[in-house]
Amino acid sequence: LPSPSHLCLPLPVLQVAHCQMIRDLSACLLGQSLRVDCRYENKTSNPLTYEFSITKDSRKHVIHSTISVSENAYRSRANVTMHKNLLCLYLQSFTTTDEGVYTCELKATNDYTGNQIKNITVIKDKLEKCAGFSLLIQNTSWLLLLLLSLPLLQAVDFVSL
């Protein structure tokens, strides 16, 4: 008979695998704004709630959230966009006073494995500029429309031949 300790082994492994929702947290500068990317794996079709916060001087400040109320100091400067498996926080007029440990927290409705949390330390002088491609995604829906209409244009050309 296998010893009881062998029987217990797979359980923690399964729980950990199930919990790996947030894959990556990164930050970059987009003009005068800070952008924090929270990439995740969607393990469930249940709605996701999120919270972006900053810890500075040992105090947590909520920047943008669907879990709790964001602080007035950040509410007017922050917005969040959701793409497939990516949450982006944009904090306008980013200065050194906004430096600190940024946290992305995700929670899936009716998922009792607990909230997913990942931290990143943000220091203005150490931030890199965001790649140009993501800037296009944020600002330019016409580019997407152009790309989508290219096959259509080629088809029209083909017919006119």
C-alpha positions as CSV (number, residue, x, y, z in Angstrom):
1,L,0.0,0.0,0.0
2,P,1.3,3.5,-0.8
3,S,1.9,5.6,2.3
4,P,-0.7,8.4,2.9
5,S,1.9,11.2,2.1
6,H,2.0,10.0,-1.5
7,L,-1.7,10.2,-1.8
8,C,-1.8,13.8,-0.7
9,L,0.9,15.1,-3.1
10,P,-1.2,15.8,-6.2
11,L,-3.7,18.1,-4.4
12,P,-1.5,21.1,-3.7
13,V,-0.1,20.8,-7.3
14,L,-3.6,20.9,-8.8
15,Q,-4.6,23.9,-6.7
16,V,-1.5,25.8,-7.7
17,A,-2.1,25.1,-11.4
18,H,-5.7,26.2,-11.1
19,C,-4.6,29.4,-9.4
20,Q,-2.1,30.6,-12.0
21,M,-4.4,33.3,-13.4
22,I,-2.1,36.3,-13.5
23,R,0.8,35.4,-15.8
24,D,2.7,38.7,-16.0
25,L,2.7,42.3,-14.7
26,S,4.7,44.9,-16.5
27,A,4.9,48.7,-16.6
28,C,6.0,51.2,-19.2
29,L,5.8,55.0,-20.0
30,L,3.3,56.1,-22.7
31,G,4.0,59.8,-23.2
32,Q,3.2,61.4,-19.8
33,S,1.1,58.3,-18.7
34,L,2.1,55.2,-16.9
35,R,0.8,52.0,-18.4
36,V,0.6,48.8,-16.3
37,D,-0.2,45.6,-18.2
38,C,-1.7,42.8,-16.2
39,R,-1.7,39.6,-18.4
40,Y,-3.7,36.7,-17.2
41,E,-5.0,33.3,-18.2
42,N,-8.7,33.0,-18.2
43,K,-9.4,29.7,-16.4
44,T,-13.2,30.4,-16.2
45,S,-16.0,32.0,-18.2
46,N,-17.2,33.7,-15.0
47,P,-16.9,37.5,-15.0
48,L,-13.7,38.9,-13.7
49,T,-13.4,41.7,-11.2
50,Y,-10.1,43.6,-10.8
51,E,-8.3,46.1,-8.6
52,F,-5.2,48.2,-9.4
53,S,-3.6,49.7,-6.3
54,I,-0.3,51.3,-5.2
55,T,1.5,50.9,-1.9
56,K,3.6,53.8,-0.9
57,D,4.8,54.8,2.6
58,S,3.3,51.5,3.8
59,R,-0.2,52.6,2.8
60,K,-2.4,51.0,0.0
61,H,-4.2,53.4,-2.3
62,V,-6.8,52.0,-4.7
63,I,-6.3,53.5,-8.2
64,H,-9.0,51.7,-10.3
65,S,-11.2,48.9,-9.2
66,T,-14.4,46.9,-9.7
67,I,-13.9,45.3,-6.2
68,S,-13.7,48.4,-4.0
69,V,-13.9,52.2,-4.3
70,S,-11.0,54.0,-6.0
71,E,-9.5,57.1,-4.3
72,N,-10.4,60.5,-5.5
73,A,-6.7,61.4,-6.1
74,Y,-6.5,58.8,-8.8
75,R,-10.1,58.5,-10.1
76,S,-9.9,61.4,-12.6
77,R,-6.4,60.3,-13.9
78,A,-6.9,56.5,-14.2
79,N,-8.7,54.3,-16.7
80,V,-8.6,50.6,-17.5
81,T,-9.0,48.9,-20.8
82,M,-9.7,45.2,-21.2
83,H,-8.4,43.2,-24.1
84,K,-8.4,39.4,-24.5
85,N,-6.4,38.2,-21.4
86,L,-5.0,41.6,-20.8
87,L,-5.9,44.4,-18.4
88,C,-4.2,47.8,-19.0
89,L,-4.2,50.5,-16.4
90,Y,-3.4,54.0,-17.7
91,L,-2.4,56.6,-15.2
92,Q,-2.2,60.1,-16.7
93,S,0.3,62.8,-15.7
94,F,2.6,60.2,-14.1
95,T,5.3,61.8,-11.8
96,T,7.8,60.6,-9.2
97,T,5.1,61.0,-6.5
98,D,3.3,58.1,-8.2
99,E,6.2,55.8,-7.7
100,G,5.6,52.7,-5.5
101,V,4.6,49.1,-5.6
102,Y,1.7,48.6,-8.0
103,T,-0.6,45.7,-7.5
104,C,-2.9,43.9,-9.9
105,E,-5.6,41.8,-8.2
106,L,-8.0,39.6,-10.1
107,K,-11.0,37.7,-8.8
108,A,-13.3,35.5,-10.9
109,T,-17.0,35.4,-9.7
110,N,-17.8,32.2,-7.8
111,D,-14.2,31.1,-7.9
112,Y,-13.2,30.1,-4.4
113,T,-9.5,29.5,-5.0
114,G,-8.9,33.1,-3.9
115,N,-7.8,36.3,-5.4
116,Q,-4.9,36.5,-7.8
117,I,-2.3,39.1,-6.9
118,K,0.9,40.3,-8.5
119,N,3.1,43.2,-7.7
120,I,5.6,45.4,-9.6
121,T,7.8,48.2,-8.3
122,V,7.6,51.3,-10.4
123,I,10.3,53.9,-10.5
124,K,10.0,56.6,-13.1
125,D,13.7,56.8,-14.1
126,K,13.8,53.0,-14.6
127,L,10.7,52.8,-16.8
128,E,11.1,52.0,-20.5
129,K,8.9,53.6,-23.1
130,C,5.9,51.4,-24.2
131,A,6.3,49.8,-27.6
132,G,4.7,51.7,-30.5
133,F,2.5,48.8,-31.5
134,S,0.4,48.9,-28.3
135,L,0.0,52.7,-28.7
136,L,-1.7,52.0,-32.0
137,I,-4.0,49.5,-30.4
138,Q,-5.1,52.0,-27.8
139,N,-5.6,55.0,-30.1
140,T,-6.4,53.7,-33.5
141,S,-9.4,51.7,-34.3
142,W,-9.3,52.8,-37.9
143,L,-6.1,50.9,-38.4
144,L,-7.9,47.7,-37.3
145,L,-10.7,48.5,-39.7
146,L,-8.2,49.1,-42.5
147,L,-6.6,45.7,-41.8
148,L,-10.0,44.0,-41.7
149,S,-11.0,45.6,-45.0
150,L,-7.8,44.6,-46.9
151,P,-9.1,41.2,-48.0
152,L,-12.3,42.8,-49.1
153,L,-10.4,45.4,-51.3
154,Q,-8.3,42.6,-52.8
155,A,-11.5,40.7,-53.7
156,V,-13.0,43.8,-55.3
157,D,-9.8,44.2,-57.4
158,F,-9.8,40.6,-58.4
159,V,-13.4,40.9,-59.6
160,S,-12.7,44.0,-61.7
161,L,-9.9,42.1,-63.5
